[in-house]
Amino acid sequence: SPLPRGILPYTTARECGDARMAVEVTAAEDGTGDAVLDFTVEAPFREGGGPLVLHWAVTLGDDPEWISPPEPGLYVPQETTSFGDGVTWRTEFVEGKIQLRVPAVMLPGYSAERPVTSVRAILVRMGGHPDDEEEWMHANDGEPIRAPLMDAATMALPAGPRLMSKLAQAERTGGMNNYKRYCMAVEAMLAPEFPEAPEGDASAAAVLYAHIKLAESRALPLYAGHNYHGKDMVHQSENLCTWTALRASREDTTDASRLARCMLTQLPRGGGGGDDIRMGILNVMRDNGIKEGH
């Protein structure tokens, strides 16, 4: 197998309710080429509260779906147990820290057909007693923590072609709808390469604008057989509109900012519950097999 070309270091921190969780991705110092993920959490003491755990899984290749790590698996602390759904795992924080390690043979840059490309996680506070309900402490922006495992050589390429390949593959596999497209758009905006694109590289913003415009003009199928809740669509619409507006409101006049302003013209405007009504109508049509225009 070819040698790994190096994992790009990455760090992020998110507010999760009254806690703050951070993750740092680095290459192992022992020269193995493994990726090391260090999760840390800071949270106030709660009388009678249970321990904090990391609820996590991985993604493979360009597929955004959560999945259990394939063989040979990750190196994980002994406090790790299966959640029981065949997909996710739970690891208890010890003194506010957890370290996961992804073997080099599972990383981008090796010959694996579907390498591990990220670890996704949600912070959970267990109940202090068996009968107590656990608390899911989602990040305040509503998204799971994402620790991307990025091949340094690949990341040196323009962001647009990489994003276009990912979106095209998702459309080809079928089962796409606007909810999934909005999720992928938000993920792209939060990806490390998107907000810090090299000067003059607005290719990712151009791809994202084109994809959303095709979707909203119905050039792409609105719904392709996978169910979703209307409230989830409304929530994700708000997320995408918020992140796009933040990008569009920047004082700079780069192509990326201009494209974000163009993208705003294609997104739901909200206000007065209009989007809830619109999505409710679409859901009724979908449930009864009524196509738009009929």
CORWOZI-V121166 format. One record per backbone hydrogen bond with DSSP energy under -1.0 kcal/mol. CO is the residue of the C=O (numbers start at 1). NH is the residue of the N-H. E is the energy in kcal/mol with one decimal. If there is no record, write none. Layout:
# CORWOZI-V121166
co={CO	CO}
nh={NH	NH}
e={E	E}
This chain:
# CORWOZI-V121166
co={6	10	12	14	15	16	19	20	21	22	23	24	25	26	34	35	36	37	38	39	40	42	46	51	52	53	54	55	56	57	58	59	60	67	70	75	77	79	81	88	89	90	91	94	96	97	98	100	101	102	103	104	106	107	115	117	118	119	120	121	122	123	124	125	126	129	135	136	139	145	147	150	151	154	159	160	161	162	163	164	165	166	167	168	169	177	178	179	180	181	182	183	184	185	186	191	191	194	198	200	202	203	204	205	206	207	208	209	210	211	212	213	214	214	215	222	229	230	231	232	233	234	235	236	237	238	239	240	241	242	243	244	245	247	254	255	256	257	258	259	260	263	271	273	274	275	276	277	278	279	280	281	282	283	284	285	286	291}
nh={152	25	23	21	140	19	16	42	14	40	12	38	10	36	28	102	26	100	24	98	22	20	49	126	93	124	91	122	89	120	67	117	63	58	73	101	80	92	90	83	56	81	54	97	41	94	39	37	75	35	106	107	116	110	61	149	59	147	57	145	55	137	53	135	50	132	125	138	142	121	119	8	155	157	163	164	165	166	167	168	169	170	171	172	173	181	182	183	184	185	186	187	188	189	190	194	195	197	201	202	206	207	208	209	210	211	212	213	214	215	216	217	219	220	218	178	233	234	235	236	237	238	239	240	241	242	243	244	245	246	247	248	249	250	258	259	260	261	262	263	264	266	274	277	278	279	280	281	282	283	284	285	286	287	288	290	289	294}
e={-3.0	-3.6	-2.5	-2.5	-2.8	-2.0	-3.0	-2.4	-3.1	-2.5	-2.1	-2.5	-1.9	-3.2	-2.8	-2.7	-2.4	-2.5	-1.8	-2.2	-2.7	-2.3	-2.2	-2.9	-2.4	-2.6	-1.9	-2.3	-2.8	-2.3	-2.3	-2.2	-1.9	-2.7	-1.8	-1.9	-1.3	-1.0	-2.9	-2.2	-2.7	-2.7	-3.1	-1.1	-1.9	-2.1	-3.0	-3.1	-2.9	-2.4	-1.9	-1.9	-3.2	-1.6	-3.0	-2.6	-2.0	-2.7	-1.9	-2.6	-2.8	-2.8	-3.1	-3.0	-1.6	-1.8	-2.8	-1.2	-2.6	-2.2	-1.8	-3.0	-2.5	-1.8	-2.3	-3.0	-2.1	-1.7	-2.5	-2.6	-2.0	-1.7	-2.1	-2.2	-1.8	-2.1	-2.6	-2.2	-2.5	-2.2	-2.6	-2.4	-2.3	-2.2	-1.7	-1.1	-1.0	-1.1	-2.5	-1.1	-2.1	-2.2	-2.4	-2.4	-2.3	-2.3	-2.3	-2.5	-2.3	-2.0	-2.9	-1.7	-1.8	-1.3	-1.4	-1.7	-1.7	-2.3	-2.2	-2.5	-2.5	-2.0	-2.0	-2.6	-2.7	-2.4	-2.5	-2.4	-2.5	-2.3	-1.8	-2.7	-2.0	-1.0	-2.0	-2.7	-1.8	-1.8	-2.0	-2.4	-1.6	-1.6	-1.5	-2.1	-2.7	-2.8	-2.1	-2.4	-2.2	-2.2	-2.1	-2.4	-2.5	-2.8	-1.3	-3.1	-1.4	-1.6}
